[in-house]
Each structure stands twice: as C-alpha cells, then as structure tokens.
C-alpha cells in the first residue's frame, strides 16, 4: 500500500501531543501510576508500562522485557537527496499484498491477558491491516478467531508427537480459512527443547494443503535442512529465548540464514522488535517481514483491540518515517548497505 510521506509524518506527529510517561507519573522519575488513554501513547515501549499496571506480576513477567543489545549495536545510514515523497510499504507474501512487512506472531493463551484474548487481537490486527498468526493452544477456537478478521489468517502448530491430533488441528484451521501453516520446531508446547523430527516436518508439509513455514530456525545449517524438506518459508526465531543459542538473538543469525536461503523462500524474523527502526534493520539484514509478539500483547492487555491496532500502526508509521530518512521509499530498496554495526 502506498503511503504519502507527508501524510505518514503527520500521522506520526499526531501521537506526540502527550505521553503517559510524562503525564501519568506519580512523581518525577517514577513509573506511570494510571492507565492513560490509548491515544496518549506515542511509542511502543510505553505500552509495556501500561500492561504492567493491569496484569498480575506473573502474567506480566511472561510478556515483559526482551533483549535489546543486538538492536542497539546496529545503526542506520541515512541518505539525503533521494526522492521519497511516495512511500510504499507493500510486501507480498504467499500471494497476498500486505500493507506493511509486519505480522502478529503466535502467542498462546491470550485469554490470560484479556478476557476476549485472541478475538481482540484479531480485531486489532485486522483494523491495522495486518496478518495474524493464531497459536495452537489459543483460548478461543480457530473458527471464532477467523471470524474476527478481514485479513489473511495463519495458524501455528507444534510437532508434539501425536501426528494424528496435529493433523486434525491443521484440518480445523484450514477449514476455518487459515492460508498458511506455521510449524514450530525445536520446542514442545510446554516450552521444553526437543529434537527436530525432519521426517515429520516433511510429512505434515505434504499433507497440509497450504504453504508451510518452519519457525524456530537459528542456524544456517537448520535453514538448509528445512529447505531440503520442502519448507516454503523460514522464521528465524528462538521461541522467546527457549532455544539454546549461546545468547544469540534471532537478528544476530538472520544474515547467515538469509544468505543460505538466498531468496528461495521468504525469511521472517521475530525477537525484540519494538521500534520502526528495528523493523528496517531486520529487513536490511535479509528478512522479508518481521513478526511481533510481546508488543501487541502489551496493547492487548491494556486496551484490547484498540491497543493491538495502535501498537501496529505506530510501528507502521515509524517504519515509513525511517524508510524516508534512509532514502529507501520502497521495501525492496532496503538492503544491507543501509546498516552498520557498532563493535563494542
């Protein structure tokens, strides 16, 4: 979707009227002590502070934080004298022209964050013209989630050893209209590390009836193996840090994985994205699109669908702003020449 630069910047500026981090403090330097109106929030990290106010500590801990070290070591090279009056964030993925290269990642049991959980996430993502990946283990049935969005819906499953139950789950999802299957490998539904059964991956791919992307790839070797077994997409992900990787974040291994894939299939990435500049960095290092997990959940917990929508739209606007400042008016112009690494 083409975005007029002036309109994008004006949209971004409209959020700057007030900040709960300034107006909602109990005292100078303290944490926010009130739930601010959603339209007062001006960036995504402020949603984390709002989620803290409404969630029990254990539930907030499950979606809090996320390492920023790798993002902070990457900077963008800005360019002047490049025509960028018409920005185009459009990204095609599996035959669908997405408004922007952003998806909502799968998160289980969203009913623990908001009474209507995945239904509200679907509504918010749809309002922001964004694809949602519904998780296996969702609070609501997949057909109810699908009914709440006008955007394509993906579905995520685990290889948990019961191939019959997994196939039934996939059948329900495809019957509900899910267009892509996101197959999480390397961990169990409970979060325990497991060995990847590539034969099972191959079998599910052949029977799914929709494109299958493999989530949980953290090395170029696993990326090559996934391609050999017919993966139609790769998601660079540590499942929120559950996979062993010597402290590496998905964005750290993204360039090597992208080089291995070499454009054969789409490469997506998750892990710690909360600024538009983060998304530009991910795209520059080889991602086709970026997946968001924690950030939309902060919005969901504090504001329901409106929070999910606002989080995504803030990032869309920040992405457009950073593309303009970097002299890359279209997504396909974003390349590695745009980034540089600060060696510390």
C-alpha positions as CSV (number, residue, x, y, z in Angstrom):
1,X,0.0,0.0,0.0
2,X,1.4,3.4,-1.0
3,X,1.7,5.9,1.8
4,X,2.1,9.6,1.1
5,X,5.2,10.8,3.1
6,X,3.6,13.9,4.4
7,X,0.5,12.0,5.5
8,X,2.7,9.4,7.3
9,X,4.7,12.1,9.1
10,X,1.5,14.0,10.1
11,X,0.0,10.7,11.4
12,X,3.1,10.1,13.5
13,X,3.1,13.7,14.8
14,X,-0.4,13.4,15.9
15,X,0.7,10.9,18.6
16,X,3.1,13.3,20.1
17,X,0.6,15.5,21.9
18,X,1.0,13.8,25.2
19,X,2.9,10.9,26.8
20,X,1.8,8.9,29.8
21,X,5.5,8.6,30.7
22,X,5.4,12.4,31.3
23,X,1.8,13.0,32.4
24,X,0.9,9.8,34.2
25,X,3.7,9.6,36.8
26,X,3.0,9.6,40.4
27,X,6.1,11.7,40.9
28,X,9.0,12.9,38.8
29,X,11.2,9.9,37.8
30,X,8.6,7.3,38.9
31,X,6.7,4.7,36.9
32,X,3.3,5.6,35.5
33,X,0.6,5.2,38.1
34,X,-2.5,5.4,35.9
35,X,-3.8,3.8,32.7
36,X,-3.5,6.6,30.1
37,X,-5.9,6.8,27.2
38,X,-4.6,4.8,24.3
39,X,-4.3,7.8,22.1
40,X,-1.9,9.5,24.5
41,X,0.8,6.9,24.0
42,X,3.4,7.9,21.5
43,X,5.7,4.8,21.2
44,X,5.5,1.1,21.7
45,X,7.6,0.8,24.9
46,X,5.0,2.9,26.7
47,X,2.5,0.1,26.1
48,X,4.7,-2.2,28.2
49,X,4.4,0.2,31.1
50,X,0.6,0.2,30.7
51,X,0.4,-3.6,30.6
52,X,2.3,-3.7,33.9
53,X,-0.5,-1.7,35.5
54,X,-3.3,-4.1,34.6
55,X,-1.6,-7.5,34.8
56,X,-0.7,-9.7,37.8
57,X,3.0,-9.8,38.2
58,X,3.4,-13.4,37.0
59,X,1.3,-12.7,33.9
60,X,3.2,-9.5,33.1
61,X,6.5,-11.4,33.5
62,X,5.5,-13.7,30.8
63,X,5.4,-10.9,28.2
64,X,7.8,-8.4,29.7
65,X,11.3,-7.4,28.5
66,X,13.1,-8.8,25.6
67,X,16.8,-8.2,24.9
68,X,17.7,-5.0,23.0
69,X,21.5,-5.4,22.9
70,X,21.8,-6.5,19.3
71,X,19.5,-3.8,18.0
72,X,21.4,-1.2,19.9
73,X,24.6,-2.2,18.1
74,X,23.1,-1.7,14.7
75,X,22.7,1.8,13.3
76,X,21.1,3.1,10.1
77,X,22.9,5.1,7.4
78,X,20.7,8.0,6.4
79,X,20.7,9.4,2.9
80,X,19.8,12.8,1.6
81,X,18.8,13.9,-1.9
82,X,16.7,10.8,-2.6
83,X,13.1,11.3,-3.7
84,X,10.9,9.8,-1.1
85,X,7.6,11.7,-1.3
86,X,5.6,8.5,-2.0
87,X,6.4,5.7,0.4
88,X,5.3,2.1,-0.4
89,X,5.4,-0.3,2.4
90,X,3.7,-3.1,0.4
91,X,5.1,-6.6,0.8
92,X,3.9,-9.6,-1.0
93,X,3.8,-12.9,1.0
94,X,2.3,-16.1,-0.3
95,X,0.3,-14.3,-3.0
96,X,-1.1,-11.6,-0.7
97,X,0.0,-7.9,-0.8
98,X,0.3,-6.9,2.8
99,X,0.0,-3.3,3.8
100,X,3.4,-3.5,5.5
101,X,6.0,-6.2,6.3
102,X,4.7,-6.8,9.8
103,X,2.8,-9.7,11.2
104,X,1.4,-10.6,14.7
105,X,3.3,-13.6,15.9
106,X,1.6,-16.6,17.6
107,X,1.1,-16.3,21.4
108,X,-0.7,-19.0,23.3
109,X,-3.4,-18.5,25.9
110,X,-4.1,-14.8,25.3
111,X,-7.2,-15.1,27.5
112,X,-4.8,-14.7,30.4
113,X,-4.0,-11.2,29.2
114,X,-7.5,-10.0,28.2
115,X,-11.0,-11.6,28.6
116,X,-11.5,-11.8,24.8
117,X,-7.9,-12.7,24.1
118,X,-7.3,-13.8,20.5
119,X,-10.6,-12.3,19.4
120,X,-9.5,-8.9,20.3
121,X,-6.0,-9.5,18.8
122,X,-7.7,-10.5,15.5
123,X,-9.9,-7.4,15.6
124,X,-7.0,-5.1,16.3
125,X,-4.7,-6.7,13.7
126,X,-7.5,-6.5,11.1
127,X,-8.1,-2.8,11.8
128,X,-4.4,-2.2,11.3
129,X,-4.5,-4.3,8.0
130,X,-2.1,-6.9,9.4
131,X,-1.8,-10.6,9.2
132,X,-2.2,-12.5,12.5
133,X,-0.8,-15.9,13.2
134,X,-3.2,-17.7,15.6
135,X,-1.5,-20.1,18.0
136,X,-2.3,-23.7,18.7
137,X,-3.5,-23.6,22.3
138,X,-5.4,-20.4,21.8
139,X,-8.1,-19.5,24.3
140,X,-10.8,-19.5,21.6
141,X,-11.5,-21.9,18.7
142,X,-9.8,-21.1,15.4
143,X,-13.1,-20.6,13.6
144,X,-14.1,-17.9,16.1
145,X,-10.8,-16.1,15.7
146,X,-11.0,-16.3,11.9
147,X,-14.5,-14.6,12.0
148,X,-13.0,-11.5,13.6
149,X,-10.5,-10.6,10.9
150,X,-10.8,-9.5,7.3
151,X,-7.1,-10.1,6.7
152,X,-5.5,-13.5,5.9
153,X,-5.0,-15.7,9.0
154,X,-2.1,-18.1,9.6
155,X,-2.1,-20.9,12.1
156,X,0.7,-22.2,14.3
157,X,1.2,-25.8,15.5
158,X,3.8,-27.8,17.3
159,X,5.3,-31.2,16.4
160,X,4.3,-32.7,19.8
161,X,4.5,-36.4,18.9
162,X,0.8,-37.0,18.2
163,X,0.7,-36.7,14.5
164,X,-3.0,-37.7,14.3
165,X,-4.1,-34.9,16.7
166,X,-1.8,-32.4,14.9
167,X,-3.4,-33.3,11.5
168,X,-6.9,-32.8,12.9
169,X,-5.8,-29.5,14.3
170,X,-4.5,-28.4,10.9
171,X,-7.6,-29.6,9.2
172,X,-9.8,-27.4,11.5
173,X,-7.6,-24.4,10.8
174,X,-7.6,-24.8,7.1
175,X,-11.4,-25.4,7.2
176,X,-11.7,-22.0,9.0
177,X,-9.8,-20.3,6.2
178,X,-6.2,-20.2,7.5
179,X,-3.9,-19.7,4.5
180,X,-0.5,-20.6,5.9
181,X,0.7,-23.1,8.4
182,X,3.4,-22.0,10.9
183,X,5.2,-25.1,12.2
184,X,7.1,-24.5,15.4
185,X,10.1,-26.8,15.8
186,X,12.8,-27.3,18.4
187,X,10.4,-26.9,21.4
188,X,7.3,-28.6,22.8
189,X,4.1,-26.8,23.6
190,X,5.3,-26.6,27.2
191,X,8.5,-24.9,26.1
192,X,10.9,-27.7,26.6
193,X,13.7,-28.2,24.0
194,X,13.1,-31.2,21.7
195,X,14.9,-32.7,18.7
196,X,13.6,-31.6,15.3
197,X,11.9,-34.5,13.5
198,X,12.5,-33.5,9.9
199,X,10.6,-36.6,8.6
200,X,7.5,-35.4,10.5
201,X,8.0,-31.9,9.1
202,X,8.2,-33.3,5.6
203,X,5.0,-35.4,6.2
204,X,3.0,-32.5,7.5
205,X,4.1,-30.3,4.7
206,X,2.9,-32.8,2.1
207,X,-0.5,-33.2,3.8
208,X,-1.2,-29.7,4.9
209,X,-2.7,-28.3,1.7
210,X,-1.4,-24.8,2.4
211,X,2.1,-23.3,2.5
212,X,4.2,-24.4,5.5
213,X,6.7,-22.1,7.1
214,X,9.1,-23.5,9.7
215,X,9.5,-21.4,12.9
216,X,12.5,-21.9,15.2
217,X,15.4,-21.8,12.8
218,X,18.5,-20.3,14.5
219,X,21.3,-21.5,12.2
220,X,22.2,-21.6,8.5
221,X,22.5,-25.4,8.8
222,X,18.9,-25.9,10.0
223,X,17.8,-23.4,7.3
224,X,19.4,-25.6,4.7
225,X,17.8,-28.7,6.1
226,X,14.4,-27.1,6.3
227,X,14.7,-26.2,2.6
228,X,15.7,-29.8,1.8
229,X,12.5,-31.0,3.5
230,X,10.3,-28.6,1.5
231,X,9.8,-25.7,3.8
232,X,8.0,-22.9,1.9
233,X,9.2,-20.3,4.4
234,X,11.7,-19.8,7.3
235,X,11.1,-18.0,10.5
236,X,14.3,-17.1,12.4
237,X,13.2,-17.4,16.0
238,X,14.4,-18.6,19.4
239,X,10.8,-19.0,20.6
240,X,11.3,-16.2,23.1
241,X,14.7,-17.4,24.2
242,X,13.7,-21.0,24.8
243,X,16.1,-22.4,22.2
244,X,19.8,-22.7,23.1
245,X,21.9,-20.4,21.1
246,X,24.8,-19.1,23.2
247,X,22.9,-15.8,23.9
248,X,22.4,-15.1,20.2
249,X,19.2,-13.3,19.2
250,X,17.3,-14.0,16.0
251,X,18.5,-10.8,14.4
252,X,22.1,-11.9,15.1
253,X,21.8,-15.1,13.0
254,X,19.4,-13.6,10.4
255,X,22.1,-12.6,7.9
256,X,23.6,-16.0,7.7
257,X,20.2,-17.7,7.4
258,X,19.1,-15.2,4.7
259,X,22.3,-15.9,2.8
260,X,21.7,-19.6,3.0
261,X,18.1,-19.3,1.8
262,X,19.2,-16.9,-1.0
263,X,15.7,-15.9,-1.9
264,X,14.4,-19.4,-2.5
265,X,11.6,-18.8,0.1
266,X,10.5,-15.9,2.3
267,X,12.5,-15.4,5.5
268,X,10.8,-13.9,8.5
269,X,12.2,-13.0,11.9
270,X,10.9,-12.3,15.4
271,X,12.5,-11.3,18.7
272,X,12.5,-7.9,20.4
273,X,11.2,-5.7,17.6
274,X,9.5,-2.6,19.2
275,X,10.6,0.3,17.0
276,X,10.2,1.2,13.3
277,X,14.0,1.4,13.1
278,X,14.2,-2.2,14.4
279,X,12.0,-3.3,11.5
280,X,14.2,-1.5,9.0
281,X,17.2,-3.3,10.5
282,X,15.5,-6.7,10.2
283,X,14.6,-6.0,6.6
284,X,18.1,-4.8,5.7
285,X,19.6,-7.9,7.2
286,X,17.6,-10.2,4.9
287,X,14.1,-10.6,6.4
288,X,11.0,-10.5,4.1
289,X,8.9,-9.4,7.0
290,X,9.0,-9.1,10.8
291,X,6.8,-10.8,13.4
292,X,5.7,-9.1,16.6
293,X,4.8,-11.0,19.8
294,X,5.4,-9.0,23.0
295,X,4.4,-5.6,21.7
296,X,0.9,-6.5,20.5
297,X,0.4,-8.4,23.8
298,X,1.1,-5.2,25.7
299,X,-1.5,-3.4,23.7
300,X,-4.0,-6.3,24.2
301,X,-3.5,-6.5,27.9
302,X,-4.0,-2.7,28.5
303,X,-6.5,-1.8,25.8
304,X,-7.8,-4.8,23.9
305,X,-8.2,-4.5,20.2
306,X,-7.6,-0.7,20.3
307,X,-4.2,-1.4,21.9
308,X,-3.2,-4.0,19.3
309,X,-4.2,-1.7,16.5
310,X,-2.4,1.3,17.9
311,X,0.9,-0.7,18.5
312,X,0.9,-1.9,14.9
313,X,0.0,1.5,13.4
314,X,2.7,3.2,15.4
315,X,5.3,0.8,14.1
316,X,3.9,1.1,10.5
317,X,4.3,4.9,10.8
318,X,7.8,4.7,12.3
319,X,8.8,2.3,9.6
320,X,7.6,4.8,6.9
321,X,9.5,7.6,8.7
322,X,12.7,5.6,8.8
323,X,12.4,4.5,5.2
324,X,12.1,8.1,4.2
325,X,15.0,9.2,6.3
326,X,17.1,6.4,4.9
327,X,16.3,7.2,1.3
328,X,14.5,3.9,0.8
329,X,11.0,4.7,-0.3
330,X,10.0,1.1,-1.1
331,X,10.6,-2.0,0.9
332,X,12.5,-3.8,-1.9
333,X,15.1,-1.0,-1.8
334,X,16.1,-1.8,1.8
335,X,19.4,-3.6,1.7
336,X,22.5,-4.3,3.9
337,X,24.2,-1.1,2.7
338,X,21.7,0.7,5.0
339,X,23.1,-0.8,8.2
340,X,26.4,-0.6,10.1
341,X,27.5,-2.5,13.2
342,X,29.0,-0.9,16.3
343,X,31.7,-3.3,17.5
344,X,31.9,-3.0,21.3
